[in-house]
Amino acid sequence: MTSLAFLSFDWDLVRDQPWLAVPLAFQIWMLIDAVRRDDWGWAVFIFVFPLVGAVWYFFSVYRAAPSATTGFELPGVHDRRRIKELQAQIHHLDKAHHHLALGDIYFQKGKLDKAEACYRASLERDPTDIDTRAHLGQCLLRQKKPDQARLLLQQVCAENARHDYGYSLMAYAETLAALGDIEGSICAWKQVLENNSYARARVQLAQLYITKQQPDLARTELQTTLADDAHAPSFQRKRERVWIRRAKRLLRGI
């Protein structure tokens, strides 16, 4: 199918041969995903080379999405186009906040080794910055180094329990759980939920209650999660869908 054919697609053909709707839907799905990522190069490639471009994009970009950080995003939106701009600023100015911003982009993309290097470079230039310490702690946790993450996140949360809208405290709760401190993690999750109603927090708290053989407490948290999701705005539901799926799965198992 050429790009011209894509523009003048014969919809009667789909009606006569319904199986053609599958590759067409896949093509549109990949094209929309590329546009949402602001990856216009891929969007043009998919458009110019229908199906082949979509399949290539699926394996090269879509499936390569950062599974290590899925559901554990940092607050804010990070544009991939900023990478070259930040690299240029680092080359000319070498400021701590430039390294931090670049590290955040790599974190969101799941490139944790690069993110850690950027955060450490930022700390070398400003050892006191709370954002850098918090994000480095989160990065180390996602790299399965909770022992290294604990002190950083503990210090950040002691200074400001609401740092990054409670994301740092959530990372600290996850760190404690990873280190086997179940009671400490439960306390941290409860502290998060005093000021926020994140599905990520409720679901992981419910998991800990299940571990402690407290199904009633777990059920309450999971039911609250699903009730909140039903009335949440679409952007929030999209961001937390990984946790909603987990909540449904856990609730069926109790």
SVG drawing of the C-alpha trace seen along z (x, -y; Angstrom):
<svg xmlns="http://www.w3.org/2000/svg" viewBox="-19 -29 50 44">
<polyline fill="none" stroke="black" stroke-width="0.4" points="0.0,0.0 1.6,-3.3 1.1,-6.6 -1.1,-7.7 -3.2,-4.6 -3.4,-5.3 -4.9,-8.7 -7.4,-7.3 -8.2,-4.2 -11.2,-2.2 -13.4,-1.8 -15.7,0.4 -12.9,2.9 -12.8,3.1 -16.6,3.7 -16.1,6.5 -13.0,8.0 -13.3,7.2 -9.9,8.7 -8.3,5.7 -9.6,3.6 -6.9,5.3 -3.8,4.0 -5.5,0.6 -6.3,0.3 -2.7,1.2 -1.4,-1.4 -3.6,-4.1 -2.7,-3.0 1.1,-3.3 0.7,-6.6 -1.3,-8.1 1.3,-6.8 4.1,-8.4 2.3,-11.7 1.6,-11.6 5.3,-11.1 6.0,-14.1 8.1,-11.7 7.3,-13.4 10.1,-11.6 8.5,-8.2 5.0,-9.6 6.1,-10.6 7.8,-7.3 4.7,-5.4 2.6,-7.5 4.9,-7.2 5.4,-3.5 2.1,-2.1 2.2,1.2 5.9,1.8 6.6,-1.5 4.1,-0.7 5.6,2.8 9.1,1.3 7.9,-1.4 6.1,1.2 9.3,3.2 11.8,0.3 9.9,-2.2 6.6,-1.0 7.8,2.3 11.0,0.6 8.9,-1.7 10.5,-2.0 9.0,1.0 11.4,0.3 9.6,-2.9 6.0,-2.2 3.7,-3.3 6.6,-5.0 6.8,-8.3 8.3,-11.4 6.0,-14.4 5.9,-16.6 6.2,-16.1 9.5,-15.6 10.0,-16.3 12.5,-14.1 13.4,-17.1 15.0,-18.7 17.8,-16.3 20.0,-18.0 19.2,-21.4 20.2,-20.3 23.4,-18.6 24.4,-21.9 23.6,-23.8 25.7,-21.4 28.6,-21.7 28.6,-25.5 27.4,-26.2 27.7,-22.9 25.0,-23.9 23.6,-21.4 20.0,-22.0 20.8,-21.1 22.2,-17.7 19.1,-17.2 16.7,-18.0 18.5,-15.6 18.5,-12.9 14.8,-13.3 14.3,-12.8 16.4,-9.6 14.5,-8.4 11.2,-8.8 12.6,-7.0 13.8,-4.1 17.5,-4.7 18.4,-4.4 22.2,-4.1 22.3,-7.4 19.8,-9.0 22.0,-8.0 25.1,-9.5 23.3,-12.8 22.0,-12.9 25.4,-12.2 26.9,-14.9 24.3,-17.3 25.1,-16.4 28.8,-17.0 27.9,-20.6 25.2,-21.1 25.3,-18.4 22.4,-20.0 19.7,-20.1 16.7,-18.2 15.3,-17.4 18.5,-15.7 18.8,-13.7 15.2,-12.5 15.4,-11.6 18.7,-9.8 17.1,-7.8 14.2,-6.9 16.6,-6.0 18.6,-3.7 15.4,-2.0 14.3,-1.3 17.8,0.2 17.1,2.6 19.5,0.9 17.2,0.1 20.1,0.1 21.7,-2.8 18.3,-4.6 17.2,-4.4 19.3,-7.1 18.8,-9.6 15.0,-9.2 14.9,-9.1 16.7,-12.5 14.5,-14.0 11.3,-13.0 12.6,-14.2 13.2,-17.6 9.9,-17.7 7.4,-14.8 5.3,-16.3 8.3,-16.7 7.4,-16.2 3.7,-15.9 4.3,-12.9 6.2,-11.0 9.4,-10.9 7.6,-9.5 6.0,-6.9 9.5,-5.9 10.7,-5.7 7.8,-3.4 8.7,-1.2 12.3,-1.2 11.4,-0.1 9.2,2.7 12.1,3.8 14.3,4.0 11.8,6.1 10.7,3.4 7.0,4.0 5.8,2.1 7.9,-0.9 6.6,-0.8 3.0,-0.6 3.5,-3.7 5.0,-5.6 2.1,-4.6 -0.4,-5.8 1.5,-9.1 1.2,-9.4 -2.5,-8.8 -3.0,-11.5 -2.5,-14.1 -3.1,-12.3 -5.2,-9.5 -2.8,-7.9 -3.8,-4.5 -0.1,-3.6 -0.1,-4.1 -3.4,-2.4 -2.6,0.7 0.8,1.2 -0.5,0.7 -3.1,3.3 -0.4,5.7 1.3,5.3 -1.9,6.0 -2.3,9.1 1.2,10.1 0.3,9.6 -2.9,11.8 -5.2,8.8 -7.6,9.2 -10.3,6.9 -7.9,3.9 -6.6,4.8 -10.1,5.0 -11.0,1.6 -8.0,0.0 -8.6,1.7 -12.3,0.9 -11.5,-2.7 -9.0,-2.7 -11.6,-1.5 -14.3,-3.8 -11.9,-6.8 -10.9,-5.7 -14.5,-5.7 -14.8,-9.4 -11.3,-10.5 -10.5,-12.7 -9.3,-10.9 -5.7,-12.0 -5.5,-10.6 -7.1,-7.3 -4.6,-6.9 -1.7,-7.6 -2.9,-5.2 -4.3,-2.4 -1.4,0.0 -2.4,-0.3 -6.1,0.1 -5.4,3.3 -3.4,4.5 -6.1,3.5 -8.7,5.5 -6.4,8.6 -5.7,8.4 -9.3,7.9 -10.3,11.1 -7.7,13.0 -8.8,12.0"/>
</svg>
